[in-house]
Amino acid sequence: MSDHNLKQDQLTRELMEKNGDLSEPEARKWIELLWEDFEATRAKAGREYKGTEVTEQIIRQWVTHYGPHLDDFVATNPKFKKYFEE
């Protein structure tokens, strides 16, 4: 398993601890979406790639601050809502 996947696995577990309403697949989907969105946004802005360590640090901050409410965020954000509709 790659370092990238190990970091996402750890972040998934951390998110599940912060938000008991999320299943493991939902938490993993959130981590993957946030990870890709952060890296894509930095790239579009012309920012230098700083590696997975920086991405992991930012996603961990988001999990810490917003993790308990991420499922509420879906209702108001169409960018992510489409990924969680059944």
Phi and psi restraints in degrees (range 20) as a CNS / XPLOR table:
assign (resid 1 and name C) (resid 2 and name N)
       (resid 2 and name CA) (resid 2 and name C) 1.0 -74.4 20.0 2
assign (resid 2 and name N) (resid 2 and name CA)
       (resid 2 and name C) (resid 3 and name N) 1.0 160.7 20.0 2
assign (resid 2 and name C) (resid 3 and name N)
       (resid 3 and name CA) (resid 3 and name C) 1.0 -58.8 20.0 2
assign (resid 3 and name N) (resid 3 and name CA)
       (resid 3 and name C) (resid 4 and name N) 1.0 -39.4 20.0 2
assign (resid 3 and name C) (resid 4 and name N)
       (resid 4 and name CA) (resid 4 and name C) 1.0 -57.4 20.0 2
assign (resid 4 and name N) (resid 4 and name CA)
       (resid 4 and name C) (resid 5 and name N) 1.0 -47.7 20.0 2
assign (resid 4 and name C) (resid 5 and name N)
       (resid 5 and name CA) (resid 5 and name C) 1.0 -67.6 20.0 2
assign (resid 5 and name N) (resid 5 and name CA)
       (resid 5 and name C) (resid 6 and name N) 1.0 -37.8 20.0 2
assign (resid 5 and name C) (resid 6 and name N)
       (resid 6 and name CA) (resid 6 and name C) 1.0 -62.8 20.0 2
assign (resid 6 and name N) (resid 6 and name CA)
       (resid 6 and name C) (resid 7 and name N) 1.0 -41.2 20.0 2
assign (resid 6 and name C) (resid 7 and name N)
       (resid 7 and name CA) (resid 7 and name C) 1.0 -65.0 20.0 2
assign (resid 7 and name N) (resid 7 and name CA)
       (resid 7 and name C) (resid 8 and name N) 1.0 -41.5 20.0 2
assign (resid 7 and name C) (resid 8 and name N)
       (resid 8 and name CA) (resid 8 and name C) 1.0 -67.4 20.0 2
assign (resid 8 and name N) (resid 8 and name CA)
       (resid 8 and name C) (resid 9 and name N) 1.0 -35.5 20.0 2
assign (resid 8 and name C) (resid 9 and name N)
       (resid 9 and name CA) (resid 9 and name C) 1.0 -61.7 20.0 2
assign (resid 9 and name N) (resid 9 and name CA)
       (resid 9 and name C) (resid 10 and name N) 1.0 -45.5 20.0 2
assign (resid 9 and name C) (resid 10 and name N)
       (resid 10 and name CA) (resid 10 and name C) 1.0 -63.2 20.0 2
assign (resid 10 and name N) (resid 10 and name CA)
       (resid 10 and name C) (resid 11 and name N) 1.0 -44.0 20.0 2
assign (resid 10 and name C) (resid 11 and name N)
       (resid 11 and name CA) (resid 11 and name C) 1.0 -64.5 20.0 2
assign (resid 11 and name N) (resid 11 and name CA)
       (resid 11 and name C) (resid 12 and name N) 1.0 -35.7 20.0 2
assign (resid 11 and name C) (resid 12 and name N)
       (resid 12 and name CA) (resid 12 and name C) 1.0 -61.5 20.0 2
assign (resid 12 and name N) (resid 12 and name CA)
       (resid 12 and name C) (resid 13 and name N) 1.0 -45.7 20.0 2
assign (resid 12 and name C) (resid 13 and name N)
       (resid 13 and name CA) (resid 13 and name C) 1.0 -62.4 20.0 2
assign (resid 13 and name N) (resid 13 and name CA)
       (resid 13 and name C) (resid 14 and name N) 1.0 -41.7 20.0 2
assign (resid 13 and name C) (resid 14 and name N)
       (resid 14 and name CA) (resid 14 and name C) 1.0 -63.4 20.0 2
assign (resid 14 and name N) (resid 14 and name CA)
       (resid 14 and name C) (resid 15 and name N) 1.0 -40.7 20.0 2
assign (resid 14 and name C) (resid 15 and name N)
       (resid 15 and name CA) (resid 15 and name C) 1.0 -65.2 20.0 2
assign (resid 15 and name N) (resid 15 and name CA)
       (resid 15 and name C) (resid 16 and name N) 1.0 -40.7 20.0 2
assign (resid 15 and name C) (resid 16 and name N)
       (resid 16 and name CA) (resid 16 and name C) 1.0 -63.9 20.0 2
assign (resid 16 and name N) (resid 16 and name CA)
       (resid 16 and name C) (resid 17 and name N) 1.0 -33.7 20.0 2
assign (resid 16 and name C) (resid 17 and name N)
       (resid 17 and name CA) (resid 17 and name C) 1.0 -68.3 20.0 2
assign (resid 17 and name N) (resid 17 and name CA)
       (resid 17 and name C) (resid 18 and name N) 1.0 -35.9 20.0 2
assign (resid 17 and name C) (resid 18 and name N)
       (resid 18 and name CA) (resid 18 and name C) 1.0 -77.0 20.0 2
assign (resid 18 and name N) (resid 18 and name CA)
       (resid 18 and name C) (resid 19 and name N) 1.0 -31.1 20.0 2
assign (resid 18 and name C) (resid 19 and name N)
       (resid 19 and name CA) (resid 19 and name C) 1.0 -133.8 20.0 2
assign (resid 19 and name N) (resid 19 and name CA)
       (resid 19 and name C) (resid 20 and name N) 1.0 95.7 20.0 2
assign (resid 19 and name C) (resid 20 and name N)
       (resid 20 and name CA) (resid 20 and name C) 1.0 -69.9 20.0 2
assign (resid 20 and name N) (resid 20 and name CA)
       (resid 20 and name C) (resid 21 and name N) 1.0 -8.6 20.0 2
assign (resid 20 and name C) (resid 21 and name N)
       (resid 21 and name CA) (resid 21 and name C) 1.0 -81.0 20.0 2
assign (resid 21 and name N) (resid 21 and name CA)
       (resid 21 and name C) (resid 22 and name N) 1.0 -14.3 20.0 2
assign (resid 21 and name C) (resid 22 and name N)
       (resid 22 and name CA) (resid 22 and name C) 1.0 -91.8 20.0 2
assign (resid 22 and name N) (resid 22 and name CA)
       (resid 22 and name C) (resid 23 and name N) 1.0 135.3 20.0 2
assign (resid 22 and name C) (resid 23 and name N)
       (resid 23 and name CA) (resid 23 and name C) 1.0 -76.3 20.0 2
assign (resid 23 and name N) (resid 23 and name CA)
       (resid 23 and name C) (resid 24 and name N) 1.0 168.5 20.0 2
assign (resid 23 and name C) (resid 24 and name N)
       (resid 24 and name CA) (resid 24 and name C) 1.0 -60.9 20.0 2
assign (resid 24 and name N) (resid 24 and name CA)
       (resid 24 and name C) (resid 25 and name N) 1.0 -45.6 20.0 2
assign (resid 24 and name C) (resid 25 and name N)
       (resid 25 and name CA) (resid 25 and name C) 1.0 -61.7 20.0 2
assign (resid 25 and name N) (resid 25 and name CA)
       (resid 25 and name C) (resid 26 and name N) 1.0 -37.3 20.0 2
assign (resid 25 and name C) (resid 26 and name N)
       (resid 26 and name CA) (resid 26 and name C) 1.0 -66.2 20.0 2
assign (resid 26 and name N) (resid 26 and name CA)
       (resid 26 and name C) (resid 27 and name N) 1.0 -44.2 20.0 2
assign (resid 26 and name C) (resid 27 and name N)
       (resid 27 and name CA) (resid 27 and name C) 1.0 -62.7 20.0 2
assign (resid 27 and name N) (resid 27 and name CA)
       (resid 27 and name C) (resid 28 and name N) 1.0 -43.0 20.0 2
assign (resid 27 and name C) (resid 28 and name N)
       (resid 28 and name CA) (resid 28 and name C) 1.0 -63.0 20.0 2
assign (resid 28 and name N) (resid 28 and name CA)
       (resid 28 and name C) (resid 29 and name N) 1.0 -41.1 20.0 2
assign (resid 28 and name C) (resid 29 and name N)
       (resid 29 and name CA) (resid 29 and name C) 1.0 -61.2 20.0 2
assign (resid 29 and name N) (resid 29 and name CA)
       (resid 29 and name C) (resid 30 and name N) 1.0 -43.0 20.0 2
assign (resid 29 and name C) (resid 30 and name N)
       (resid 30 and name CA) (resid 30 and name C) 1.0 -59.3 20.0 2
assign (resid 30 and name N) (resid 30 and name CA)
       (resid 30 and name C) (resid 31 and name N) 1.0 -47.1 20.0 2
assign (resid 30 and name C) (resid 31 and name N)
       (resid 31 and name CA) (resid 31 and name C) 1.0 -61.7 20.0 2
assign (resid 31 and name N) (resid 31 and name CA)
       (resid 31 and name C) (resid 32 and name N) 1.0 -45.3 20.0 2
assign (resid 31 and name C) (resid 32 and name N)
       (resid 32 and name CA) (resid 32 and name C) 1.0 -63.1 20.0 2
assign (resid 32 and name N) (resid 32 and name CA)
       (resid 32 and name C) (resid 33 and name N) 1.0 -42.7 20.0 2
assign (resid 32 and name C) (resid 33 and name N)
       (resid 33 and name CA) (resid 33 and name C) 1.0 -65.8 20.0 2
assign (resid 33 and name N) (resid 33 and name CA)
       (resid 33 and name C) (resid 34 and name N) 1.0 -45.4 20.0 2
assign (resid 33 and name C) (resid 34 and name N)
       (resid 34 and name CA) (resid 34 and name C) 1.0 -63.9 20.0 2
assign (resid 34 and name N) (resid 34 and name CA)
       (resid 34 and name C) (resid 35 and name N) 1.0 -41.0 20.0 2
assign (resid 34 and name C) (resid 35 and name N)
       (resid 35 and name CA) (resid 35 and name C) 1.0 -60.3 20.0 2
assign (resid 35 and name N) (resid 35 and name CA)
       (resid 35 and name C) (resid 36 and name N) 1.0 -52.5 20.0 2
assign (resid 35 and name C) (resid 36 and name N)
       (resid 36 and name CA) (resid 36 and name C) 1.0 -65.3 20.0 2
assign (resid 36 and name N) (resid 36 and name CA)
       (resid 36 and name C) (resid 37 and name N) 1.0 -39.7 20.0 2
assign (resid 36 and name C) (resid 37 and name N)
       (resid 37 and name CA) (resid 37 and name C) 1.0 -64.6 20.0 2
assign (resid 37 and name N) (resid 37 and name CA)
       (resid 37 and name C) (resid 38 and name N) 1.0 -43.0 20.0 2
assign (resid 37 and name C) (resid 38 and name N)
       (resid 38 and name CA) (resid 38 and name C) 1.0 -61.9 20.0 2
assign (resid 38 and name N) (resid 38 and name CA)
       (resid 38 and name C) (resid 39 and name N) 1.0 -48.4 20.0 2
assign (resid 38 and name C) (resid 39 and name N)
       (resid 39 and name CA) (resid 39 and name C) 1.0 -66.3 20.0 2
assign (resid 39 and name N) (resid 39 and name CA)
       (resid 39 and name C) (resid 40 and name N) 1.0 -39.0 20.0 2
assign (resid 39 and name C) (resid 40 and name N)
       (resid 40 and name CA) (resid 40 and name C) 1.0 -67.1 20.0 2
assign (resid 40 and name N) (resid 40 and name CA)
       (resid 40 and name C) (resid 41 and name N) 1.0 -40.6 20.0 2
assign (resid 40 and name C) (resid 41 and name N)
       (resid 41 and name CA) (resid 41 and name C) 1.0 -64.2 20.0 2
assign (resid 41 and name N) (resid 41 and name CA)
       (resid 41 and name C) (resid 42 and name N) 1.0 -42.6 20.0 2
assign (resid 41 and name C) (resid 42 and name N)
       (resid 42 and name CA) (resid 42 and name C) 1.0 -62.9 20.0 2
assign (resid 42 and name N) (resid 42 and name CA)
       (resid 42 and name C) (resid 43 and name N) 1.0 -41.8 20.0 2
assign (resid 42 and name C) (resid 43 and name N)
       (resid 43 and name CA) (resid 43 and name C) 1.0 -65.3 20.0 2
assign (resid 43 and name N) (resid 43 and name CA)
       (resid 43 and name C) (resid 44 and name N) 1.0 -43.8 20.0 2
assign (resid 43 and name C) (resid 44 and name N)
       (resid 44 and name CA) (resid 44 and name C) 1.0 -62.6 20.0 2
assign (resid 44 and name N) (resid 44 and name CA)
       (resid 44 and name C) (resid 45 and name N) 1.0 -30.6 20.0 2
assign (resid 44 and name C) (resid 45 and name N)
       (resid 45 and name CA) (resid 45 and name C) 1.0 -81.6 20.0 2
assign (resid 45 and name N) (resid 45 and name CA)
       (resid 45 and name C) (resid 46 and name N) 1.0 -2.1 20.0 2
assign (resid 45 and name C) (resid 46 and name N)
       (resid 46 and name CA) (resid 46 and name C) 1.0 78.2 20.0 2
assign (resid 46 and name N) (resid 46 and name CA)
       (resid 46 and name C) (resid 47 and name N) 1.0 17.3 20.0 2
assign (resid 46 and name C) (resid 47 and name N)
       (resid 47 and name CA) (resid 47 and name C) 1.0 -78.0 20.0 2
assign (resid 47 and name N) (resid 47 and name CA)
       (resid 47 and name C) (resid 48 and name N) 1.0 146.8 20.0 2
assign (resid 47 and name C) (resid 48 and name N)
       (resid 48 and name CA) (resid 48 and name C) 1.0 -68.2 20.0 2
assign (resid 48 and name N) (resid 48 and name CA)
       (resid 48 and name C) (resid 49 and name N) 1.0 138.8 20.0 2
assign (resid 48 and name C) (resid 49 and name N)
       (resid 49 and name CA) (resid 49 and name C) 1.0 -70.8 20.0 2
assign (resid 49 and name N) (resid 49 and name CA)
       (resid 49 and name C) (resid 50 and name N) 1.0 125.7 20.0 2
assign (resid 49 and name C) (resid 50 and name N)
       (resid 50 and name CA) (resid 50 and name C) 1.0 -103.0 20.0 2
assign (resid 50 and name N) (resid 50 and name CA)
       (resid 50 and name C) (resid 51 and name N) 1.0 -0.3 20.0 2
assign (resid 50 and name C) (resid 51 and name N)
       (resid 51 and name CA) (resid 51 and name C) 1.0 96.8 20.0 2
assign (resid 51 and name N) (resid 51 and name CA)
       (resid 51 and name C) (resid 52 and name N) 1.0 171.9 20.0 2
assign (resid 51 and name C) (resid 52 and name N)
       (resid 52 and name CA) (resid 52 and name C) 1.0 -67.5 20.0 2
assign (resid 52 and name N) (resid 52 and name CA)
       (resid 52 and name C) (resid 53 and name N) 1.0 -24.3 20.0 2
assign (resid 52 and name C) (resid 53 and name N)
       (resid 53 and name CA) (resid 53 and name C) 1.0 -63.1 20.0 2
assign (resid 53 and name N) (resid 53 and name CA)
       (resid 53 and name C) (resid 54 and name N) 1.0 -42.6 20.0 2
assign (resid 53 and name C) (resid 54 and name N)
       (resid 54 and name CA) (resid 54 and name C) 1.0 -68.2 20.0 2
assign (resid 54 and name N) (resid 54 and name CA)
       (resid 54 and name C) (resid 55 and name N) 1.0 -44.1 20.0 2
assign (resid 54 and name C) (resid 55 and name N)
       (resid 55 and name CA) (resid 55 and name C) 1.0 -60.0 20.0 2
assign (resid 55 and name N) (resid 55 and name CA)
       (resid 55 and name C) (resid 56 and name N) 1.0 -45.9 20.0 2
assign (resid 55 and name C) (resid 56 and name N)
       (resid 56 and name CA) (resid 56 and name C) 1.0 -58.8 20.0 2
assign (resid 56 and name N) (resid 56 and name CA)
       (resid 56 and name C) (resid 57 and name N) 1.0 -43.7 20.0 2
assign (resid 56 and name C) (resid 57 and name N)
       (resid 57 and name CA) (resid 57 and name C) 1.0 -61.5 20.0 2
assign (resid 57 and name N) (resid 57 and name CA)
       (resid 57 and name C) (resid 58 and name N) 1.0 -45.1 20.0 2
assign (resid 57 and name C) (resid 58 and name N)
       (resid 58 and name CA) (resid 58 and name C) 1.0 -65.9 20.0 2
assign (resid 58 and name N) (resid 58 and name CA)
       (resid 58 and name C) (resid 59 and name N) 1.0 -45.8 20.0 2
assign (resid 58 and name C) (resid 59 and name N)
       (resid 59 and name CA) (resid 59 and name C) 1.0 -63.2 20.0 2
assign (resid 59 and name N) (resid 59 and name CA)
       (resid 59 and name C) (resid 60 and name N) 1.0 -38.3 20.0 2
assign (resid 59 and name C) (resid 60 and name N)
       (resid 60 and name CA) (resid 60 and name C) 1.0 -62.6 20.0 2
assign (resid 60 and name N) (resid 60 and name CA)
       (resid 60 and name C) (resid 61 and name N) 1.0 -40.6 20.0 2
assign (resid 60 and name C) (resid 61 and name N)
       (resid 61 and name CA) (resid 61 and name C) 1.0 -61.9 20.0 2
assign (resid 61 and name N) (resid 61 and name CA)
       (resid 61 and name C) (resid 62 and name N) 1.0 -43.6 20.0 2
assign (resid 61 and name C) (resid 62 and name N)
       (resid 62 and name CA) (resid 62 and name C) 1.0 -63.2 20.0 2
assign (resid 62 and name N) (resid 62 and name CA)
       (resid 62 and name C) (resid 63 and name N) 1.0 -41.8 20.0 2
assign (resid 62 and name C) (resid 63 and name N)
       (resid 63 and name CA) (resid 63 and name C) 1.0 -61.1 20.0 2
assign (resid 63 and name N) (resid 63 and name CA)
       (resid 63 and name C) (resid 64 and name N) 1.0 -44.4 20.0 2
assign (resid 63 and name C) (resid 64 and name N)
       (resid 64 and name CA) (resid 64 and name C) 1.0 -62.3 20.0 2
assign (resid 64 and name N) (resid 64 and name CA)
       (resid 64 and name C) (resid 65 and name N) 1.0 -45.6 20.0 2
assign (resid 64 and name C) (resid 65 and name N)
       (resid 65 and name CA) (resid 65 and name C) 1.0 -84.8 20.0 2
assign (resid 65 and name N) (resid 65 and name CA)
       (resid 65 and name C) (resid 66 and name N) 1.0 -37.9 20.0 2
assign (resid 65 and name C) (resid 66 and name N)
       (resid 66 and name CA) (resid 66 and name C) 1.0 -113.4 20.0 2
assign (resid 66 and name N) (resid 66 and name CA)
       (resid 66 and name C) (resid 67 and name N) 1.0 -9.0 20.0 2
assign (resid 66 and name C) (resid 67 and name N)
       (resid 67 and name CA) (resid 67 and name C) 1.0 -51.8 20.0 2
assign (resid 67 and name N) (resid 67 and name CA)
       (resid 67 and name C) (resid 68 and name N) 1.0 -44.6 20.0 2
assign (resid 67 and name C) (resid 68 and name N)
       (resid 68 and name CA) (resid 68 and name C) 1.0 -63.5 20.0 2
assign (resid 68 and name N) (resid 68 and name CA)
       (resid 68 and name C) (resid 69 and name N) 1.0 -16.7 20.0 2
assign (resid 68 and name C) (resid 69 and name N)
       (resid 69 and name CA) (resid 69 and name C) 1.0 -120.0 20.0 2
assign (resid 69 and name N) (resid 69 and name CA)
       (resid 69 and name C) (resid 70 and name N) 1.0 10.3 20.0 2
assign (resid 69 and name C) (resid 70 and name N)
       (resid 70 and name CA) (resid 70 and name C) 1.0 -61.4 20.0 2
assign (resid 70 and name N) (resid 70 and name CA)
       (resid 70 and name C) (resid 71 and name N) 1.0 -36.7 20.0 2
assign (resid 70 and name C) (resid 71 and name N)
       (resid 71 and name CA) (resid 71 and name C) 1.0 -66.8 20.0 2
assign (resid 71 and name N) (resid 71 and name CA)
       (resid 71 and name C) (resid 72 and name N) 1.0 -28.9 20.0 2
assign (resid 71 and name C) (resid 72 and name N)
       (resid 72 and name CA) (resid 72 and name C) 1.0 -71.3 20.0 2
assign (resid 72 and name N) (resid 72 and name CA)
       (resid 72 and name C) (resid 73 and name N) 1.0 -32.5 20.0 2
assign (resid 72 and name C) (resid 73 and name N)
       (resid 73 and name CA) (resid 73 and name C) 1.0 -62.7 20.0 2
assign (resid 73 and name N) (resid 73 and name CA)
       (resid 73 and name C) (resid 74 and name N) 1.0 -32.2 20.0 2
assign (resid 73 and name C) (resid 74 and name N)
       (resid 74 and name CA) (resid 74 and name C) 1.0 -58.5 20.0 2
assign (resid 74 and name N) (resid 74 and name CA)
       (resid 74 and name C) (resid 75 and name N) 1.0 -39.2 20.0 2
assign (resid 74 and name C) (resid 75 and name N)
       (resid 75 and name CA) (resid 75 and name C) 1.0 -63.6 20.0 2
assign (resid 75 and name N) (resid 75 and name CA)
       (resid 75 and name C) (resid 76 and name N) 1.0 -25.7 20.0 2
assign (resid 75 and name C) (resid 76 and name N)
       (resid 76 and name CA) (resid 76 and name C) 1.0 -110.7 20.0 2
assign (resid 76 and name N) (resid 76 and name CA)
       (resid 76 and name C) (resid 77 and name N) 1.0 0.1 20.0 2
assign (resid 76 and name C) (resid 77 and name N)
       (resid 77 and name CA) (resid 77 and name C) 1.0 -125.9 20.0 2
assign (resid 77 and name N) (resid 77 and name CA)
       (resid 77 and name C) (resid 78 and name N) 1.0 101.8 20.0 2
assign (resid 77 and name C) (resid 78 and name N)
       (resid 78 and name CA) (resid 78 and name C) 1.0 -63.4 20.0 2
assign (resid 78 and name N) (resid 78 and name CA)
       (resid 78 and name C) (resid 79 and name N) 1.0 -24.0 20.0 2
assign (resid 78 and name C) (resid 79 and name N)
       (resid 79 and name CA) (resid 79 and name C) 1.0 -59.6 20.0 2
assign (resid 79 and name N) (resid 79 and name CA)
       (resid 79 and name C) (resid 80 and name N) 1.0 -37.3 20.0 2
assign (resid 79 and name C) (resid 80 and name N)
       (resid 80 and name CA) (resid 80 and name C) 1.0 -103.6 20.0 2
assign (resid 80 and name N) (resid 80 and name CA)
       (resid 80 and name C) (resid 81 and name N) 1.0 -22.3 20.0 2
assign (resid 80 and name C) (resid 81 and name N)
       (resid 81 and name CA) (resid 81 and name C) 1.0 -55.0 20.0 2
assign (resid 81 and name N) (resid 81 and name CA)
       (resid 81 and name C) (resid 82 and name N) 1.0 -40.7 20.0 2
assign (resid 81 and name C) (resid 82 and name N)
       (resid 82 and name CA) (resid 82 and name C) 1.0 -60.9 20.0 2
assign (resid 82 and name N) (resid 82 and name CA)
       (resid 82 and name C) (resid 83 and name N) 1.0 -24.8 20.0 2
assign (resid 82 and name C) (resid 83 and name N)
       (resid 83 and name CA) (resid 83 and name C) 1.0 -79.8 20.0 2
assign (resid 83 and name N) (resid 83 and name CA)
       (resid 83 and name C) (resid 84 and name N) 1.0 -13.8 20.0 2
assign (resid 83 and name C) (resid 84 and name N)
       (resid 84 and name CA) (resid 84 and name C) 1.0 -116.6 20.0 2
assign (resid 84 and name N) (resid 84 and name CA)
       (resid 84 and name C) (resid 85 and name N) 1.0 3.3 20.0 2
assign (resid 84 and name C) (resid 85 and name N)
       (resid 85 and name CA) (resid 85 and name C) 1.0 -77.1 20.0 2
assign (resid 85 and name N) (resid 85 and name CA)
       (resid 85 and name C) (resid 86 and name N) 1.0 139.5 20.0 2
